[in-house]
Amino acid sequence: MDAMEILVIILSTFLAIFLLVGIILTVLLVRVTQQIKRITGTAERTASTIESAVTNFTKVSSPLVIAKMVKDEFNKRRK
């Protein structure tokens, strides 16, 4: 074996190692991307639910606040 054959063996070994590491990292990246996608979907649904709840609360609370203000004014005028 001369130096060129040893160099080819060393380089092919490192190439195989880097290829294996690249495949493993790609698989992990795909898994993390899927988890992020699920989390953002859940966060979007939660934000939508909270937004609709706040909208419904605003629709109910506005008339109640106005009624309370009118009632307070009537009570002030009576006294």
N, C-alpha and C positions, 0 to 999 in steps of 0.2 A: 504494500500500500504506500502510495506516495502522498505528498502533502495535499494535492488537489482532491484526491478521493476522500481524505479525512475532512477537508473543508466542505465538500459536498454533503457528507454525512452530517456534519455539525449544522450546516445551514438548513438542511431538510428537516432535522429534528426541531430546530427553533421555529421553522415555518409551521410545522405540525402543531407545536405547542401554541403559537400565536393564533392559529386557525381555530383550535379547540377553545381557547380563551375567548376569541371573538364570537363564536357560536353561543357559548354560555352567556356572555354579556348581552347578546342580542335577545336571547330567550328571556333573560331577567328584565330587560328593557320593555319587552312586549307585555310581560306580566304587570310591571309597574304602571305602564300606560293604561292597561285595562282597569286597574284599581283606581287610578285617577279619574278615569271616565265614569266609573260607578259612583265615586264620591261626588263628583261635580253634578251628576244627575240627581243624586239624593239632595244635595244642597240647593239645587234649582227647584226641586219639588217643595222643599221646606220653605224656601223664600216665597214661592207662589202661594202656599198655604197661609203663611203669615201675612202676606199682602192682602189676601182676600179677607182674612179675619179682621185686619185693621180697617179695611174698607167697610165691612159690615158694622164694626164698632163705631166708626165715624158716622155712618148713616143713622145709627140708633142714638148716639150720644148728642148729636147736634140738636135734635128736637128737645131732648131732655134738658140740655143747658139753657136753651131759649125759654122753655117752660119754667125752669127754676128762676131765671132772671125776672120773668114777668110776675111770678108769684111773689118774689121778694119785693118788687116795686109796689104791688098791690098791698102787701103787708106794711110797707113803709107809709103809704098814703093813708091807710086806715088809722094808723096811730097818730 
